[in-house]
Amino acid sequence: MDFHVVNGELCVEHIEVVGVSASSLFLIGDAQTIQLSSAFDTPPESLIIGPTFPFIPKG
Amino acid sequence: MLSRIVKVNSLSLKVLSFSALLQIGDCSYADASSKAFALQRYKSVFDGEEANCVDYPIFHLPSVYLPITEPVQTTFKQSKPFIKVNQINIVGATLSSIIGIGNINHSSMESRIMHIRQVPYKQNKQEQLNEINEGLPAEPNDS
């Protein structure tokens, strides 16, 4: 497969961003490769209902 | 590959925290990773001694990246050698994120977040539900 790209003029007036978080990438420019990997774990058992107890206290 | 030149007139950035990076200029390789353990409590009472060695499998999973190699022949032609941006306004960047002004050849970014909520136990079922749903918008009444 042959993929040919012609980049014409790119002109942007204004960019408004509130947040860039957790290993995210905000890029103005060219890139060859970008690899992203993300894992967010909030399983049902992560909702703990009961007395507030300390979390794995220092041994 | 020929890369374009980036022209930015003005950049405003308020907060840069937790190993976030503002990169101005070209860069050949960027490798970022972040791990976060978020513990949300009904009342924000935290003991400084706790959660020092949190050991969850999510933090030990091997990095899963899509392969770089693709069986595609690519050719690029830049008819205009500039990327122009007049103004950029960013409030905050955090947790190993990158704001790149310029070319970044290869970048791999990884994040692992464990999120836990702790809610105090209530004898009354309705009271319990109210406590969990506190802060959420009220559901529309059907009747």
N, CA and C atoms of all chains as a GROMACS GRO file, in nm:
protein
  606
    1MET      N    1   0.083  -0.120   0.000
    1MET     CA    2   0.000   0.000   0.000
    1MET      C    3   0.087   0.126   0.000
    2ASP      N    4   0.049   0.221  -0.080
    2ASP     CA    5   0.124   0.345  -0.089
    2ASP      C    6   0.038   0.460  -0.036
    3PHE      N    7   0.099   0.536   0.054
    3PHE     CA    8   0.024   0.644   0.119
    3PHE      C    9   0.100   0.774   0.099
    4HIS      N   10   0.041   0.862   0.021
    4HIS     CA   11   0.109   0.987  -0.012
    4HIS      C   12   0.037   1.105   0.051
    5VAL      N   13   0.112   1.185   0.126
    5VAL     CA   14   0.052   1.298   0.198
    5VAL      C   15   0.112   1.430   0.149
    6VAL      N   16   0.027   1.524   0.114
    6VAL     CA   17   0.073   1.659   0.081
    6VAL      C   18   0.019   1.754   0.188
    7ASN      N   19   0.110   1.812   0.265
    7ASN     CA   20   0.067   1.905   0.370
    7ASN      C   21   0.065   2.047   0.314
    8GLY      N   22  -0.054   2.104   0.309
    8GLY     CA   23  -0.066   2.242   0.261
    8GLY      C   24  -0.044   2.340   0.374
    9GLU      N   25  -0.096   2.458   0.357
    9GLU     CA   26  -0.078   2.560   0.459
    9GLU      C   27  -0.161   2.527   0.583
   10LEU      N   28  -0.097   2.542   0.700
   10LEU     CA   29  -0.169   2.520   0.826
   10LEU      C   30  -0.154   2.644   0.912
   11CYS      N   31  -0.264   2.710   0.936
   11CYS     CA   32  -0.261   2.837   1.008
   11CYS      C   33  -0.378   2.840   1.106
   12VAL      N   34  -0.346   2.846   1.236
   12VAL     CA   35  -0.449   2.842   1.338
   12VAL      C   36  -0.445   2.973   1.417
   13GLU      N   37  -0.560   3.028   1.446
   13GLU     CA   38  -0.565   3.155   1.517
   13GLU      C   39  -0.554   3.136   1.668
   14HIS      N   40  -0.638   3.050   1.724
   14HIS     CA   41  -0.646   3.042   1.870
   14HIS      C   42  -0.674   2.898   1.915
   15ILE      N   43  -0.602   2.852   2.018
   15ILE     CA   44  -0.628   2.720   2.077
   15ILE      C   45  -0.654   2.739   2.225
   16GLU      N   46  -0.762   2.684   2.274
   16GLU     CA   47  -0.800   2.697   2.415
   16GLU      C   48  -0.807   2.557   2.476
   17VAL      N   49  -0.723   2.531   2.575
   17VAL     CA   50  -0.722   2.400   2.640
   17VAL      C   51  -0.737   2.420   2.789
   18VAL      N   52  -0.822   2.340   2.853
   18VAL     CA   53  -0.835   2.351   2.999
   18VAL      C   54  -0.732   2.260   3.066
   19GLY      N   55  -0.729   2.134   3.029
   19GLY     CA   56  -0.636   2.046   3.098
   19GLY      C   57  -0.571   1.943   3.008
   20VAL      N   58  -0.444   1.915   3.037
   20VAL     CA   59  -0.370   1.808   2.971
   20VAL      C   60  -0.325   1.717   3.084
   21SER      N   61  -0.378   1.595   3.091
   21SER     CA   62  -0.351   1.518   3.213
   21SER      C   63  -0.313   1.374   3.186
   22ALA      N   64  -0.256   1.312   3.285
   22ALA     CA   65  -0.223   1.168   3.288
   22ALA      C   66  -0.158   1.116   3.160
   23SER      N   67  -0.033   1.151   3.140
   23SER     CA   68   0.046   1.103   3.025
   23SER      C   69  -0.021   1.132   2.892
   24SER      N   70  -0.083   1.247   2.879
   24SER     CA   71  -0.140   1.284   2.751
   24SER      C   72  -0.045   1.377   2.677
   25LEU      N   73  -0.069   1.391   2.549
   25LEU     CA   74   0.024   1.466   2.465
   25LEU      C   75  -0.050   1.572   2.386
   26PHE      N   76  -0.006   1.696   2.402
   26PHE     CA   77  -0.060   1.807   2.323
   26PHE      C   78   0.054   1.854   2.234
   27LEU      N   79   0.042   1.829   2.105
   27LEU     CA   80   0.156   1.853   2.016
   27LEU      C   81   0.120   1.944   1.900
   28ILE      N   82   0.201   2.047   1.883
   28ILE     CA   83   0.193   2.130   1.763
   28ILE      C   84   0.322   2.105   1.688
   29GLY      N   85   0.312   2.033   1.578
   29GLY     CA   86   0.432   1.996   1.505
   29GLY      C   87   0.413   1.860   1.442
   30ASP      N   88   0.519   1.808   1.384
   30ASP     CA   89   0.511   1.679   1.316
   30ASP      C   90   0.560   1.568   1.406
   31ALA      N   91   0.512   1.449   1.379
   31ALA     CA   92   0.554   1.332   1.455
   31ALA      C   93   0.561   1.211   1.363
   32GLN      N   94   0.656   1.122   1.392
   32GLN     CA   95   0.664   0.997   1.315
   32GLN      C   96   0.574   0.893   1.377
   33THR      N   97   0.597   0.866   1.505
   33THR     CA   98   0.516   0.765   1.573
   33THR      C   99   0.471   0.818   1.709
   34ILE      N  100   0.350   0.779   1.745
   34ILE     CA  101   0.297   0.812   1.878
   34ILE      C  102   0.237   0.684   1.934
   35GLN      N  103   0.283   0.646   2.052
   35GLN     CA  104   0.227   0.528   2.117
   35GLN      C  105   0.163   0.570   2.248
   36LEU      N  106   0.041   0.528   2.270
   36LEU     CA  107  -0.029   0.565   2.392
   36LEU      C  108  -0.084   0.440   2.460
   37SER      N  109  -0.071   0.438   2.591
   37SER     CA  110  -0.124   0.325   2.667
   37SER      C  111  -0.181   0.379   2.797
   38SER      N  112  -0.303   0.338   2.828
   38SER     CA  113  -0.366   0.392   2.948
   38SER      C  114  -0.452   0.287   3.015
   39ALA      N  115  -0.444   0.280   3.146
   39ALA     CA  116  -0.530   0.188   3.222
   39ALA      C  117  -0.590   0.263   3.339
   40PHE      N  118  -0.721   0.258   3.349
   40PHE     CA  119  -0.790   0.325   3.459
   40PHE      C  120  -0.874   0.220   3.529
   41ASP      N  121  -0.846   0.194   3.656
   41ASP     CA  122  -0.913   0.087   3.729
   41ASP      C  123  -1.001   0.143   3.838
   42THR      N  124  -1.131   0.130   3.822
   42THR     CA  125  -1.221   0.162   3.931
   42THR      C  126  -1.330   0.056   3.933
   43PRO      N  127  -1.293  -0.064   3.981
   43PRO     CA  128  -1.387  -0.177   3.980
   43PRO      C  129  -1.498  -0.159   4.083
   44PRO      N  130  -1.607  -0.239   4.074
   44PRO     CA  131  -1.717  -0.225   4.170
   44PRO      C  132  -1.670  -0.231   4.314
   45GLU      N  133  -1.573  -0.320   4.339
   45GLU     CA  134  -1.528  -0.335   4.477
   45GLU      C  135  -1.445  -0.216   4.525
   46SER      N  136  -1.417  -0.123   4.434
   46SER     CA  137  -1.341  -0.006   4.476
   46SER      C  138  -1.432   0.097   4.545
   47LEU      N  139  -1.564   0.072   4.543
   47LEU     CA  140  -1.654   0.155   4.623
   47LEU      C  141  -1.667   0.088   4.758
   48ILE      N  142  -1.598   0.138   4.856
   48ILE     CA  143  -1.596   0.077   4.988
   48ILE      C  144  -1.696   0.148   5.078
   49ILE      N  145  -1.797   0.072   5.124
   49ILE     CA  146  -1.895   0.129   5.215
   49ILE      C  147  -1.871   0.070   5.352
   50GLY      N  148  -1.837   0.154   5.446
   50GLY     CA  149  -1.808   0.107   5.580
   50GLY      C  150  -1.729   0.212   5.653
   51PRO      N  151  -1.677   0.176   5.770
   51PRO     CA  152  -1.601   0.274   5.845
   51PRO      C  153  -1.476   0.315   5.767
   52THR      N  154  -1.443   0.441   5.771
   52THR     CA  155  -1.323   0.490   5.702
   52THR      C  156  -1.200   0.435   5.773
   53PHE      N  157  -1.125   0.352   5.701
   53PHE     CA  158  -1.006   0.294   5.762
   53PHE      C  159  -0.883   0.335   5.682
   54PRO      N  160  -0.771   0.341   5.748
   54PRO     CA  161  -0.650   0.380   5.675
   54PRO      C  162  -0.613   0.276   5.570
   55PHE      N  163  -0.544   0.320   5.466
   55PHE     CA  164  -0.511   0.234   5.355
   55PHE      C  165  -0.371   0.178   5.363
   56ILE      N  166  -0.362   0.046   5.382
   56ILE     CA  167  -0.234  -0.023   5.389
   56ILE      C  168  -0.130   0.061   5.464
   57PRO      N  169  -0.144   0.064   5.596
   57PRO     CA  170  -0.054   0.152   5.672
   57PRO      C  171   0.092   0.107   5.657
   58LYS      N  172   0.179   0.202   5.679
   58LYS     CA  173   0.323   0.177   5.666
   58LYS      C  174   0.364   0.066   5.764
   59GLY      N  175   0.439  -0.033   5.713
   59GLY     CA  176   0.476  -0.149   5.796
   59GLY      C  177   0.578  -0.125   5.893
   60MET      N  178   1.236   1.218   0.684
   60MET     CA  179   1.114   1.293   0.657
   60MET      C  180   1.135   1.440   0.688
   61LEU      N  181   1.092   1.522   0.595
   61LEU     CA  182   1.103   1.667   0.619
   61LEU      C  183   0.996   1.710   0.719
   62SER      N  184   1.038   1.782   0.822
   62SER     CA  185   0.942   1.828   0.921
   62SER      C  186   0.926   1.978   0.910
   63ARG      N  187   0.808   2.021   0.945
   63ARG     CA  188   0.780   2.164   0.933
   63ARG      C  189   0.829   2.242   1.055
   64ILE      N  190   0.836   2.370   1.037
   64ILE     CA  191   0.878   2.460   1.146
   64ILE      C  192   0.752   2.517   1.209
   65VAL      N  193   0.749   2.518   1.341
   65VAL     CA  194   0.630   2.566   1.412
   65VAL      C  195   0.652   2.710   1.456
   66LYS      N  196   0.554   2.793   1.425
   66LYS     CA  197   0.561   2.933   1.466
   66LYS      C  198   0.443   2.962   1.558
   67VAL      N  199   0.473   2.993   1.683
   67VAL     CA  200   0.367   3.027   1.778
   67VAL      C  201   0.391   3.168   1.828
   68ASN      N  202   0.290   3.251   1.818
   68ASN     CA  203   0.304   3.389   1.861
   68ASN      C  204   0.307   3.403   2.012
   69SER      N  205   0.202   3.349   2.078
   69SER     CA  206   0.202   3.358   2.224
   69SER      C  207   0.142   3.233   2.285
   70LEU      N  208   0.202   3.194   2.400
   70LEU     CA  209   0.155   3.075   2.471
   70LEU      C  210   0.135   3.114   2.617
   71SER      N  211   0.016   3.083   2.668
   71SER     CA  212  -0.007   3.110   2.810
   71SER      C  213  -0.041   2.980   2.880
   72LEU      N  214   0.034   2.953   2.988
   72LEU     CA  215   0.017   2.827   3.061
   72LEU      C  216   0.019   2.860   3.209
   73LYS      N  217  -0.084   2.816   3.282
   73LYS     CA  218  -0.093   2.856   3.423
   73LYS      C  219  -0.025   2.757   3.516
   74VAL      N  220  -0.057   2.627   3.502
   74VAL     CA  221  -0.003   2.530   3.596
   74VAL      C  222   0.068   2.417   3.523
   75LEU      N  223   0.186   2.381   3.574
   75LEU     CA  224   0.261   2.268   3.520
   75LEU      C  225   0.301   2.186   3.643
   76SER      N  226   0.242   2.067   3.659
   76SER     CA  227   0.269   1.995   3.783
   76SER      C  228   0.288   1.846   3.760
   77PHE      N  229   0.338   1.777   3.861
   77PHE     CA  230   0.360   1.631   3.861
   77PHE      C  231   0.433   1.584   3.735
   78SER      N  232   0.550   1.634   3.714
   78SER     CA  233   0.637   1.590   3.602
   78SER      C  234   0.579   1.617   3.465
   79ALA      N  235   0.495   1.716   3.453
   79ALA     CA  236   0.448   1.756   3.320
   79ALA      C  237   0.561   1.834   3.252
   80LEU      N  238   0.562   1.833   3.120
   80LEU     CA  239   0.674   1.890   3.046
   80LEU      C  240   0.625   1.988   2.939
   81LEU      N  241   0.689   2.103   2.936
   81LEU     CA  242   0.665   2.197   2.827
   81LEU      C  243   0.789   2.195   2.740
   82GLN      N  244   0.775   2.140   2.620
   82GLN     CA  245   0.890   2.122   2.532
   82GLN      C  246   0.880   2.221   2.416
   83ILE      N  247   0.975   2.313   2.412
   83ILE     CA  248   0.980   2.407   2.300
   83ILE      C  249   1.103   2.371   2.217
   84GLY      N  250   1.082   2.336   2.093
   84GLY     CA  251   1.192   2.293   2.008
   84GLY      C  252   1.175   2.147   1.970
   85ASP      N  253   1.258   2.097   1.883
   85ASP     CA  254   1.244   1.960   1.834
   85ASP      C  255   1.300   1.860   1.935
   86CYS      N  256   1.252   1.740   1.922
   86CYS     CA  257   1.289   1.636   2.016
   86CYS      C  258   1.281   1.503   1.942
   87SER      N  259   1.376   1.414   1.965
   87SER     CA  260   1.374   1.290   1.887
   87SER      C  261   1.296   1.180   1.958
   88TYR      N  262   1.299   1.178   2.089
   88TYR     CA  263   1.227   1.071   2.158
   88TYR      C  264   1.171   1.118   2.290
   89ALA      N  265   1.045   1.087   2.316
   89ALA     CA  266   0.983   1.121   2.444
   89ALA      C  267   0.915   0.997   2.500
   90ASP      N  268   0.948   0.964   2.624
   90ASP     CA  269   0.890   0.846   2.688
   90ASP      C  270   0.838   0.890   2.825
   91ALA      N  271   0.706   0.891   2.841
   91ALA     CA  272   0.649   0.938   2.967
   91ALA      C  273   0.563   0.829   3.029
   92SER      N  274   0.568   0.820   3.160
   92SER     CA  275   0.479   0.725   3.227
   92SER      C  276   0.435   0.782   3.361
   93SER      N  277   0.312   0.753   3.399
   93SER     CA  278   0.262   0.803   3.526
   93SER      C  279   0.179   0.696   3.595
   94LYS      N  280   0.188   0.695   3.727
   94LYS     CA  281   0.106   0.603   3.806
   94LYS      C  282   0.038   0.684   3.914
   95ALA      N  283  -0.094   0.667   3.926
   95ALA     CA  284  -0.167   0.745   4.026
   95ALA      C  285  -0.259   0.654   4.107
   96PHE      N  286  -0.259   0.677   4.236
   96PHE     CA  287  -0.353   0.608   4.324
   96PHE      C  288  -0.443   0.715   4.382
   97ALA      N  289  -0.571   0.714   4.339
   97ALA     CA  290  -0.663   0.818   4.382
   97ALA      C  291  -0.760   0.761   4.485
   98LEU      N  292  -0.757   0.814   4.603
   98LEU     CA  293  -0.847   0.770   4.709
   98LEU      C  294  -0.940   0.885   4.743
   99GLN      N  295  -1.069   0.860   4.718
   99GLN     CA  296  -1.167   0.967   4.738
   99GLN      C  297  -1.253   0.931   4.858
  100ARG      N  298  -1.259   1.022   4.954
  100ARG     CA  299  -1.336   0.995   5.075
  100ARG      C  300  -1.451   1.092   5.086
  101TYR      N  301  -1.554   1.046   5.156
  101TYR     CA  302  -1.670   1.132   5.178
  101TYR      C  303  -1.627   1.257   5.253
  102LYS      N  304  -1.546   1.236   5.354
  102LYS     CA  305  -1.486   1.351   5.423
  102LYS      C  306  -1.336   1.346   5.396
  103SER      N  307  -1.279   1.460   5.366
  103SER     CA  308  -1.137   1.457   5.327
  103SER      C  309  -1.048   1.453   5.450
  104VAL      N  310  -1.047   1.334   5.514
  104VAL     CA  311  -0.958   1.312   5.627
  104VAL      C  312  -0.856   1.208   5.583
  105PHE      N  313  -0.732   1.247   5.577
  105PHE     CA  314  -0.628   1.155   5.533
  105PHE      C  315  -0.514   1.154   5.634
  106ASP      N  316  -0.468   1.033   5.664
  106ASP     CA  317  -0.356   1.015   5.754
  106ASP      C  318  -0.229   1.010   5.670
  107GLY      N  319  -0.135   1.092   5.704
  107GLY     CA  320  -0.013   1.099   5.623
  107GLY      C  321   0.066   0.970   5.618
  108GLU      N  322   0.036   0.877   5.711
  108GLU     CA  323   0.114   0.753   5.720
  108GLU      C  324   0.062   0.644   5.626
  109GLU      N  325  -0.056   0.664   5.568
  109GLU     CA  326  -0.117   0.554   5.495
  109GLU      C  327  -0.078   0.552   5.346
  110ALA      N  328  -0.112   0.441   5.283
  110ALA     CA  329  -0.093   0.424   5.139
  110ALA      C  330   0.048   0.455   5.093
  111ASN      N  331   0.143   0.402   5.165
  111ASN     CA  332   0.282   0.428   5.127
  111ASN      C  333   0.332   0.322   5.030
  112CYS      N  334   0.275   0.203   5.038
  112CYS     CA  335   0.322   0.096   4.951
  112CYS      C  336   0.202   0.026   4.889
  113VAL      N  337   0.123   0.101   4.817
  113VAL     CA  338   0.003   0.045   4.757
  113VAL      C  339   0.041  -0.054   4.648
  114ASP      N  340  -0.015  -0.173   4.656
  114ASP     CA  341   0.028  -0.281   4.569
  114ASP      C  342  -0.091  -0.339   4.494
  115TYR      N  343  -0.124  -0.278   4.382
  115TYR     CA  344  -0.236  -0.327   4.302
  115TYR      C  345  -0.184  -0.378   4.168
  116PRO      N  346  -0.251  -0.482   4.113
  116PRO     CA  347  -0.201  -0.540   3.988
  116PRO      C  348  -0.194  -0.441   3.872
  117ILE      N  349  -0.280  -0.340   3.874
  117ILE     CA  350  -0.280  -0.241   3.764
  117ILE      C  351  -0.143  -0.174   3.749
  118PHE      N  352  -0.070  -0.161   3.859
  118PHE     CA  353   0.061  -0.095   3.854
  118PHE      C  354   0.171  -0.189   3.806
  119HIS      N  355   0.139  -0.317   3.792
  119HIS     CA  356   0.241  -0.414   3.752
  119HIS      C  357   0.214  -0.476   3.616
  120LEU      N  358   0.107  -0.434   3.551
  120LEU     CA  359   0.078  -0.487   3.417
  120LEU      C  360   0.187  -0.444   3.320
  121PRO      N  361   0.223  -0.532   3.226
  121PRO     CA  362   0.323  -0.489   3.128
  121PRO      C  363   0.267  -0.380   3.037
  122SER      N  364   0.354  -0.295   2.985
  122SER     CA  365   0.311  -0.188   2.895
  122SER      C  366   0.252  -0.247   2.768
  123VAL      N  367   0.134  -0.204   2.734
  123VAL     CA  368   0.070  -0.253   2.612
  123VAL      C  369   0.068  -0.138   2.511
  124TYR      N  370   0.159  -0.146   2.414
  124TYR     CA  371   0.162  -0.046   2.308
  124TYR      C  372   0.130  -0.113   2.176
  125LEU      N  373   0.063  -0.043   2.089
  125LEU     CA  374   0.040  -0.096   1.955
  125LEU      C  375   0.174  -0.096   1.881
  126PRO      N  376   0.196  -0.195   1.794
  126PRO     CA  377   0.324  -0.200   1.724
  126PRO      C  378   0.344  -0.080   1.631
  127ILE      N  379   0.469  -0.038   1.619
  127ILE     CA  380   0.499   0.079   1.535
  127ILE      C  381   0.497   0.042   1.388
  128THR      N  382   0.544  -0.080   1.358
  128THR     CA  383   0.558  -0.119   1.217
  128THR      C  384   0.423  -0.142   1.150
  129GLU      N  385   0.406  -0.078   1.036
  129GLU     CA  386   0.286  -0.096   0.954
  129GLU      C  387   0.330  -0.124   0.811
  130PRO      N  388   0.265  -0.217   0.742
  130PRO     CA  389   0.307  -0.246   0.605
  130PRO      C  390   0.254  -0.142   0.505
  131VAL      N  391   0.284  -0.016   0.533
  131VAL     CA  392   0.237   0.093   0.448
  131VAL      C  393   0.355   0.180   0.409
  132GLN      N  394   0.368   0.206   0.280
  132GLN     CA  395   0.472   0.295   0.231
  132GLN      C  396   0.419   0.438   0.238
  133THR      N  397   0.486   0.523   0.314
  133THR     CA  398   0.437   0.661   0.325
  133THR      C  399   0.538   0.760   0.269
  134THR      N  400   0.485   0.857   0.197
  134THR     CA  401   0.569   0.967   0.150
  134THR      C  402   0.500   1.098   0.186
  135PHE      N  403   0.580   1.195   0.228
  135PHE     CA  404   0.524   1.324   0.269
  135PHE      C  405   0.582   1.435   0.182
  136LYS      N  406   0.495   1.529   0.151
  136LYS     CA  407   0.543   1.646   0.079
  136LYS      C  408   0.488   1.768   0.150
  137GLN      N  409   0.579   1.858   0.189
  137GLN     CA  410   0.536   1.979   0.261
  137GLN      C  411   0.539   2.094   0.162
  138SER      N  412   0.421   2.136   0.121
  138SER     CA  413   0.417   2.246   0.025
  138SER      C  414   0.441   2.380   0.096
  139LYS      N  415   0.401   2.388   0.223
  139LYS     CA  416   0.430   2.507   0.304
  139LYS      C  417   0.510   2.459   0.427
  140PRO      N  418   0.627   2.518   0.450
  140PRO     CA  419   0.714   2.464   0.555
  140PRO      C  420   0.680   2.511   0.697
  141PHE      N  421   0.566   2.575   0.716
  141PHE     CA  422   0.536   2.627   0.850
  141PHE      C  423   0.401   2.579   0.903
  142ILE      N  424   0.396   2.564   1.035
  142ILE     CA  425   0.268   2.549   1.104
  142ILE      C  426   0.257   2.675   1.188
  143LYS      N  427   0.156   2.755   1.161
  143LYS     CA  428   0.145   2.882   1.234
  143LYS      C  429   0.028   2.877   1.331
  144VAL      N  430   0.055   2.919   1.455
  144VAL     CA  431  -0.051   2.933   1.554
  144VAL      C  432  -0.033   3.069   1.618
  145ASN      N  433  -0.139   3.144   1.625
  145ASN     CA  434  -0.126   3.277   1.684
  145ASN      C  435  -0.121   3.271   1.836
  146GLN      N  436  -0.223   3.208   1.896
  146GLN     CA  437  -0.228   3.210   2.043
  146GLN      C  438  -0.272   3.075   2.097
  147ILE      N  439  -0.205   3.030   2.205
  147ILE     CA  440  -0.244   2.906   2.274
  147ILE      C  441  -0.268   2.941   2.419
  148ASN      N  442  -0.380   2.894   2.470
  148ASN     CA  443  -0.417   2.920   2.609
  148ASN      C  444  -0.440   2.787   2.678
  149ILE      N  445  -0.356   2.750   2.772
  149ILE     CA  446  -0.372   2.623   2.843
  149ILE      C  447  -0.380   2.654   2.992
  150VAL      N  448  -0.476   2.595   3.060
  150VAL     CA  449  -0.486   2.620   3.204
  150VAL      C  450  -0.387   2.533   3.279
  151GLY      N  451  -0.390   2.403   3.256
  151GLY     CA  452  -0.300   2.319   3.333
  151GLY      C  453  -0.256   2.194   3.260
  152ALA      N  454  -0.136   2.148   3.294
  152ALA     CA  455  -0.085   2.020   3.244
  152ALA      C  456  -0.029   1.945   3.363
  153THR      N  457  -0.061   1.818   3.372
  153THR     CA  458  -0.021   1.744   3.491
  153THR      C  459   0.010   1.597   3.461
  154LEU      N  460   0.065   1.529   3.558
  154LEU     CA  461   0.091   1.385   3.554
  154LEU      C  462   0.162   1.336   3.428
  155SER      N  463   0.285   1.371   3.411
  155SER     CA  464   0.369   1.323   3.299
  155SER      C  465   0.309   1.351   3.162
  156SER      N  466   0.237   1.460   3.150
  156SER     CA  467   0.187   1.496   3.017
  156SER      C  468   0.288   1.588   2.950
  157ILE      N  469   0.277   1.597   2.818
  157ILE     CA  470   0.372   1.679   2.743
  157ILE      C  471   0.299   1.780   2.657
  158ILE      N  472   0.343   1.904   2.664
  158ILE     CA  473   0.296   2.006   2.572
  158ILE      C  474   0.414   2.032   2.479
  159GLY      N  475   0.397   1.994   2.354
  159GLY     CA  476   0.509   2.002   2.262
  159GLY      C  477   0.487   2.109   2.157
  160ILE      N  478   0.578   2.205   2.152
  160ILE     CA  479   0.578   2.306   2.046
  160ILE      C  480   0.701   2.274   1.962
  161GLY      N  481   0.682   2.208   1.850
  161GLY     CA  482   0.795   2.162   1.771
  161GLY      C  483   0.772   2.016   1.736
  162ASN      N  484   0.867   1.957   1.669
  162ASN     CA  485   0.848   1.819   1.624
  162ASN      C  486   0.897   1.720   1.728
  163ILE      N  487   0.820   1.618   1.751
  163ILE     CA  488   0.863   1.508   1.837
  163ILE      C  489   0.857   1.382   1.751
  164ASN      N  490   0.972   1.325   1.724
  164ASN     CA  491   0.979   1.211   1.633
  164ASN      C  492   0.903   1.089   1.684
  165HIS      N  493   0.946   1.038   1.796
  165HIS     CA  494   0.878   0.923   1.855
  165HIS      C  495   0.834   0.957   1.995
  166SER      N  496   0.712   0.921   2.029
  166SER     CA  497   0.670   0.942   2.167
  166SER      C  498   0.587   0.824   2.214
  167SER      N  499   0.614   0.782   2.336
  167SER     CA  500   0.528   0.679   2.396
  167SER      C  501   0.486   0.727   2.534
  168MET      N  502   0.359   0.729   2.557
  168MET     CA  503   0.302   0.781   2.681
  168MET      C  504   0.221   0.671   2.748
  169GLU      N  505   0.237   0.659   2.879
  169GLU     CA  506   0.169   0.552   2.949
  169GLU      C  507   0.111   0.605   3.080
  170SER      N  508  -0.011   0.563   3.113
  170SER     CA  509  -0.066   0.604   3.242
  170SER      C  510  -0.143   0.490   3.308
  171ARG      N  511  -0.131   0.483   3.440
  171ARG     CA  512  -0.202   0.382   3.519
  171ARG      C  513  -0.268   0.454   3.635
  172ILE      N  514  -0.400   0.440   3.645
  172ILE     CA  515  -0.472   0.509   3.752
  172ILE      C  516  -0.560   0.411   3.827
  173MET      N  517  -0.547   0.409   3.957
  173MET     CA  518  -0.633   0.328   4.043
  173MET      C  519  -0.719   0.423   4.124
  174HIS      N  520  -0.848   0.406   4.114
  174HIS     CA  521  -0.940   0.499   4.178
  174HIS      C  522  -1.030   0.426   4.276
  175ILE      N  523  -1.030   0.470   4.400
  175ILE     CA  524  -1.111   0.405   4.504
  175ILE      C  525  -1.191   0.510   4.579
  176ARG      N  526  -1.317   0.478   4.606
  176ARG     CA  527  -1.400   0.569   4.686
  176ARG      C  528  -1.437   0.503   4.818
  177GLN      N  529  -1.432   0.577   4.924
  177GLN     CA  530  -1.472   0.527   5.056
  177GLN      C  531  -1.590   0.608   5.106
  178VAL      N  532  -1.699   0.535   5.136
  178VAL     CA  533  -1.821   0.601   5.183
  178VAL      C  534  -1.859   0.542   5.318
  179PRO      N  535  -1.890   0.624   5.419
  179PRO     CA  536  -1.927   0.570   5.550
  179PRO      C  537  -2.060   0.493   5.545
  180TYR      N  538  -2.070   0.389   5.626
  180TYR     CA  539  -2.188   0.304   5.627
  180TYR      C  540  -2.301   0.369   5.705
  181LYS      N  541  -2.424   0.360   5.649
  181LYS     CA  542  -2.543   0.413   5.715
  181LYS      C  543  -2.644   0.302   5.730
  182GLN      N  544  -2.712   0.294   5.848
  182GLN     CA  545  -2.813   0.191   5.872
  182GLN      C  546  -2.929   0.207   5.773
  183ASN      N  547  -2.968   0.331   5.753
  183ASN     CA  548  -3.082   0.360   5.666
  183ASN      C  549  -3.041   0.353   5.519
  184LYS      N  550  -3.114   0.273   5.442
  184LYS     CA  551  -3.081   0.252   5.300
  184LYS      C  552  -3.084   0.383   5.220
  185GLN      N  553  -3.191   0.461   5.242
  185GLN     CA  554  -3.208   0.584   5.166
  185GLN      C  555  -3.097   0.683   5.200
  186GLU      N  556  -3.065   0.688   5.329
  186GLU     CA  557  -2.959   0.778   5.375
  186GLU      C  558  -2.826   0.741   5.308
  187GLN      N  559  -2.806   0.606   5.297
  187GLN     CA  560  -2.684   0.556   5.234
  187GLN      C  561  -2.676   0.600   5.088
  188LEU      N  562  -2.790   0.584   5.020
  188LEU     CA  563  -2.794   0.622   4.878
  188LEU      C  564  -2.770   0.772   4.861
  189ASN      N  565  -2.830   0.849   4.949
  189ASN     CA  566  -2.811   0.994   4.943
  189ASN      C  567  -2.664   1.030   4.959
  190GLU      N  568  -2.599   0.959   5.050
  190GLU     CA  569  -2.459   0.986   5.077
  190GLU      C  570  -2.372   0.957   4.954
  191ILE      N  571  -2.402   0.843   4.889
  191ILE     CA  572  -2.325   0.803   4.771
  191ILE      C  573  -2.351   0.900   4.656
  192ASN      N  574  -2.478   0.939   4.641
  192ASN     CA  575  -2.515   1.022   4.526
  192ASN      C  576  -2.497   1.171   4.552
  193GLU      N  577  -2.452   1.204   4.670
  193GLU     CA  578  -2.437   1.346   4.703
  193GLU      C  579  -2.344   1.414   4.602
  194GLY      N  580  -2.388   1.525   4.555
  194GLY     CA  581  -2.307   1.597   4.458
  194GLY      C  582  -2.348   1.568   4.315
  195LEU      N  583  -2.420   1.456   4.294
  195LEU     CA  584  -2.467   1.426   4.159
  195LEU      C  585  -2.598   1.502   4.134
  196PRO      N  586  -2.628   1.534   4.008
  196PRO     CA  587  -2.752   1.605   3.980
  196PRO      C  588  -2.873   1.519   4.015
  197ALA      N  589  -2.977   1.581   4.067
  197ALA     CA  590  -3.096   1.508   4.110
  197ALA      C  591  -3.166   1.446   3.989
  198GLU      N  592  -3.214   1.322   4.008
  198GLU     CA  593  -3.282   1.253   3.897
  198GLU      C  594  -3.422   1.311   3.879
  199PRO      N  595  -3.467   1.322   3.753
  199PRO     CA  596  -3.601   1.377   3.730
  199PRO      C  597  -3.708   1.286   3.788
  200ASN      N  598  -3.810   1.346   3.848
  200ASN     CA  599  -3.918   1.269   3.909
  200ASN      C  600  -4.019   1.225   3.803
  201ASP      N  601  -4.043   1.092   3.798
  201ASP     CA  602  -4.132   1.038   3.694
  201ASP      C  603  -4.279   1.065   3.724
  202SER      N  604  -4.318   1.057   3.853
  202SER     CA  605  -4.460   1.068   3.888
  202SER      C  606  -4.512   1.210   3.873
   0.00000   0.00000   0.00000
